[in-house]
Amino acid sequence: GSEKPSVDNEVLQLYAMRLCPFAERAILVLLHKQLPFTLTFINLKKKPSWFLDTTNGKVPVLLTKGHVIHGSDIVSDYLDEVYAAHKLHPTDPVVKALDREVVDNHGAMMSNLYQIYGEIAGKSNEERLDNFSNLVRIVGGLENELNKRNSLFLGGETPCMSDYMIWPFYERLQALPNMRPEIGTKLELPQDLVRVKKWLGAMRCTGPVSQYGLSPARLAKALAVSATTGDTDRAMRESEGL
């Protein structure tokens, strides 16, 4: 991403970062909808001047038909509205509202995840386990929602937009035992979250996640290398095969 890619108004273009959970949302939607697109990864530690000059400096960014669209949920909604095939949002406004509520209930998930795997000065493992307790409460909400709907996915037998919007957080949740092996057994989800565990397995088997997702071991390694070197390309190379 150091050199500005040429702009083609006939092709969807996405600027992203390989380990960004929010950029991953948009990529999963593009893959689900089977849309052709070009992907440019940006080094967010050393943002190119062309990127700062043409965007708000955050990813994901979608370039389409001369327009620049920012934000994972905004980009994802735009794609679902403009491209009718493989619809992700439900047509029922009530169900759509309830789906959005599920995503909103996961709002604190990323900050709690980072409090566990991030290198934060003075942070104790006891404090990290407190953050994990917060995560378990959030995951319990998904368990209740799946029970209420009596379905494999939030979307029924196939994923809907909300499934893909929350997946990147759960991908990181599954990697916590690898990232903090000294307390790894205490960072595993309780056995009674039966629906969530089935959902996790089913999501990993979907086309978009199997194409773009990372195993817990590889994600843990990639995040660690990226944190210490600031080099996402190196992180992906050194974690390959895990």
Steps between C-alpha positions, in 0.01 A plus 500: 500500500799740475413590142155626410311240297340613176128576535256306282144629536368177347642279775437506875822590683555451871776641719549285809754368750546122516460475879231764548171345624295786358652474153437126520127568528490667159714228341271225632200680350673538163589130501151393608343703221755360255587846371820557302726751677859609538658511843780731613645445846612815683778515761314690772825557693646685200201627306595606145449868423269418210276304740485788749432747218207306354331339804425565868807292589306196624409165346296362339452741211295407194554671166206460265386697195701806599380496862703436816308323780640453851412273793442126528126510568439778245698321228329168580151653493576678173611176335190316617268775378660551160569136410185291535654153465566303818313748720624521859257739671150362568210673325292516821582835670441352847741211443753741350473721809548201732801388296653845537438482873705179518792674330462802728513271805848394387625858508732448798644174373805631315617720787478208744684272256784750467523535878583128505735452206650848476833581664379748761748614764405388849212282385469189717358162401236545768385816324506319167270234643262776611489614138434142394204489739363804316541313173319193632204722594487639147528152349220388732279753326570335165425160654160628617427655161581179312286305745212742448526465124562125525741526208859422406572857388336829589374490142345153539665220305731744321690802635350848489676836522520486880678165495776650288512826696581324828713215364838684502466552876438130557794410278718693746318353799592149383866604475528625862631170646779507238581864573507458879612136551586560868126537570380330182271244664320782680436679170285226349125545469282320756357168385141617548527740205385217275331707230795738472745213462291352217479848344879538519551170318237581240642848434847356440347275234336784306663593171607854598653400836674192359647724226610795712494390865807396697541207738536589869869405493576703189304804616676495838842483335415767241370743759808448717743558212303799376498654849877471541611586145217714361533292183179320406654340189772347717238390751309313230819340365625385841160358598445310175420133549365536855 
